[in-house]
Amino acid sequence: RPPNSWILFRADMLRDPDFRAQYPNAHQHVISKALSVLWRNASKEVKEEYERRAEGAKLKHMILHPDYVYRPQRK
């Protein structure tokens, strides 16, 4: 399944040493909450950039896996 804009943003921020320095030993739920605030307050330009990248990832995924259909499993 290709990543959406939020997943790409989160992955980039987790690779950012300045961001990681703010949360050196934090649990993932704490980091995700902090990132969700950053995402919510991000500028339109930042969000559009990640939307563009997500669309690119979607197209690449479609080329690599042309028969892929998302089928969530019921628990």
TANOR-V450342 format. One record per residue. N is the residue number from 0. PHI is phi as a letter, one per 30 degrees, with the letter a starting at -180 (999 if undefined). OMEGA is omega in degrees with one decimal (* if undefined). Layout:
# TANOR-V450342
n/phi/omega
N/PHI/OMEGA
N/PHI/OMEGA
This chain:
# TANOR-V450342
n/phi/omega
0/999/-177.9
1/d/-179.5
2/d/175.2
3/c/-175.0
4/d/179.3
5/d/-179.5
6/d/178.1
7/d/177.8
8/d/-179.0
9/d/179.8
10/d/178.5
11/d/-178.4
12/d/178.6
13/d/176.6
14/d/-178.1
15/d/-177.5
16/d/178.8
17/d/178.2
18/d/-178.7
19/d/179.4
20/d/178.7
21/d/-177.1
22/b/-171.7
23/d/-176.6
24/b/-175.8
25/d/174.0
26/d/-176.8
27/e/-179.3
28/d/177.4
29/d/178.6
30/d/-179.9
31/d/178.1
32/d/179.0
33/d/179.6
34/d/179.2
35/d/175.7
36/d/177.5
37/d/-179.7
38/d/-179.2
39/d/-178.0
40/c/-179.2
41/d/179.8
42/d/178.1
43/e/-178.9
44/d/179.6
45/d/-179.5
46/d/178.6
47/d/177.7
48/d/179.5
49/d/174.0
50/d/178.8
51/d/178.8
52/d/178.1
53/d/178.0
54/d/176.3
55/d/178.3
56/d/178.4
57/d/179.0
58/d/178.3
59/d/179.0
60/d/179.4
61/d/178.7
62/d/-178.1
63/d/-176.4
64/b/-173.5
65/d/-178.0
66/c/-177.1
67/d/173.3
68/b/179.7
69/d/180.0
70/b/179.9
71/d/-180.0
72/d/175.4
73/d/-179.2
74/c/*
